[in-house]
Amino acid sequence: MAQKIRVMLVDDSAVIRGLYDRALRPDASIEIVSSASNGEIALNMLKSTAADVIILDIEMPVMDGLTALPEILKMAPKSRVIMSSTLTTRNAEASLKAMQLGAADYISKPSSKDAHEVEDFYALLIRKIHALAPKGTEVPADIARTVAPVASSLPSPISINTSAIRQLVQPPRMEALAIASSTGGPNALLTVFREFSGMKLRTPIFITQHMPANFTTTLAEHISKVSGMDCHEAKHHEVVKAGVIYLAPGDFHMTVKREGTELLLELNQNPQENFCRPSADPMLRSLAKVYGDKLLVAVLTGLGADGARGAAEVVARGGIVVAQDEATSVVYGMPKAVADAKLTSAIFPLPQIAPFLMKGVN
């Protein structure tokens, strides 16, 4: 019999703990095993109560989340921690730091009492918990389809002879690079772009990372810092230039279109795809049309199957798709989806991805 997912709630606000409780109680596969109002109490509780997933607030009295996180991971190394915060620039910075310290993911508390926003928050929180739960725990069928869809649930590649996809050790020279990532993505992106430091980039790079506004601003700054390149949130109707890294801003899909001799970025707030906005699929579909067989795509760690449909378009037009392997992925959802659909030319552990990509765009 499958085990329930044991969850610990750590937040100084009784209201927020109640919000988490209402979100999780209806899911019979999740058990709330403990609740704490600060990091110090959480550490004491962990001495006697094991937790698979810990939802940890950033700002708390006595001991805040950033202080508690390293101690929690030391005491309970198998626990996966989701940082919880409000949508502020300060908390975006703190959340990125937390992930560098070992947190698996983050979630933003609802900013209003709007019923739709709260319901979306409930659904996202449950998906994140199931994605981070250890193997052997219960996964309801409706959640399983959104966390790591099986190949049969993905669209058939459009006019693709998947057996003819090139198995590559080294990519040919390409004209653009696109990267899709979600859970675990910020750390993976920083790992990749740290290797790009000092490189003279001759192509543009496009990134869709599932993140809310403010968080993408902060992530772009971090990528710029580690790579020494210009990385910024894309702007509507901005002209695409070689050597620049464009990050889809939170809550906007990012696409590219050709207008005369120029390529322009376009942002839109069309409906969510794959439960998210920004989504990698619209980005990849547009880039496939523009760059054809000169597009290189990397699908990194992430929840769900975002990027699989777009990757099918990329491969159908002769582009190349590679993915991160399971062992180095925080959540093997997005890379698994493209691998299961047989769209990948290569699958690499995270440390080998940057050297491969650099050969294609250098």
ABEGO torsion letter per residue (X at the ends): XBBBBBBBBBBABAAAAAAAAAAAAABAABBBABBBABAAAAAAAAAABBBABBBBBABBBGBBAAAAAAAAAAABAABBBBBBBBBBAAAAAAAAAAAAAGBABBBBBBABABAAAAAAAAAAAAAAAAAABBBGBBBBAAAAAAABBBAAABBBBBGBBAAABBBBABBBBBABBBBBBBBGAAAAAAAAAAAABGBBBABBBBBBBBBBBGAAAAAAAAAAAAAGBBBBBBBBGBBBBBGBBBBBBBGBBBBBBBBEABBBBBBBABBBBGGBOBBAAAAAAAAAAAAEAABBBBBBBEBEABGAAAAAAAAAAGBBBBBBBAAABABBAAAAAAAAAGABABBBBAAAAAAAAAAAAX
